[in-house]
Amino acid sequence: MSFTGNESHDIPLATAAEWTKNYRDANPGAIKAHYFGKDAIQAILDQGGCVGIRIYYALDDDGVKHLIIVGANASENDLYQGLLAERSLPCPSSCSTANPLNC
């Protein structure tokens, strides 16, 4: 199977809220979310051959959780020699107001 960039990733809010609550319950006090700016995401998507993104879980040398974003092509391969994104703003401290996904 090849990636097309048109895959459906929809999830109902009720399911997303349940899953994020499951995570928060299992990991009290842990980072709940990561924010990435539009420019970083768009720059990855604008790379030649990029049809979407893949997000890797990562731990830094201090054991702090991070996400690494890389473009992916139609052959399902990472564009790892292109742009990568991390340096997200974690929640906490850069959190949304209370909503079904975070409280």
N, C-alpha and C positions, 0 to 999 in steps of 0.2 A: 504494500500500500504506500502511496506517496502523499505527502502533505500538499494541500491546495491553498491554504490560507483562508478557506471558507468553512472550516470545520465548525460545528456548533459546540459552544461551551456554555450554553445557558444553564442556569441553576435557579430553581425557585428560591425566593427570599427565605421561606420557612426552612428549607433544607440548609441553605447557607448559614442561617442563624443557629440552627441545631448543631451543625458541624463546628462552627467557630466556638460555640459554648462548650462542646465536648473538649475541644483543645484547651480552652481557658481552664476548665475544671480539672483537666489532667496535668496542667502546667501552671499552677498559680504563681503569679508574679513574673512570669516569663514575658518576653516580647510577644505582642499580639499581632502585630502587622508591620509592614514596611511600606513607606511611600517613595515612589520614584517619579520624578518630574516628566512631563510630556516630552520635553526636548530630548532627554536621554532615551526614552522609548522610541520616539520617532526617528532618531539618528540610527538606532539599530535596525528598525524596520525599513529604512531608506537604503540600506546596503544592497548592492546588486545580488539578485537571487534570493533575497530574504522573503519568506512567505509567512513568518510568524516568529514567536519567541519560545525559548525553553528556559525554565527557571530551575537552577540547581540550589539545593540546600548546602550550606557551608558553615564551618566553625572556624573562627580565627584562632590565633595562638593562645588566646586567653579563654577559649571555649565559648565565646559569644556567637550566637546564631546570626547568620547572614543569608541573603539570597543573591545569587549571581545570575544575571540575565544575559543571554546570548541569542543571537539570531539563528534561525533554522531555515534550511532550504527545502525544496520540494522532495529531495531524496532523503529527507528526515535526518540530515546531518547538520551538526552545529557549525556555525560560521565563526569558529573560535579564534581565527587569525584576524578577525575584524574587531568591531567595537564590543566591549563587554561593559556591563553596568553593575555596580554595587553602590557603595556609599549612600545607601538609602537612609531615610530618616525614620527611625523606629518608633513604634508606639508600645509602651510609653517612651517618650515624652511628647512626640508629635502625633497626638491622637485626634480623632474626630470627636464631635459631641456625641453623647450617648445615643446609640441606635441599636437595632436588633443584632448587628454583627459584632458589637463590642461590649455589651454589658450583660 
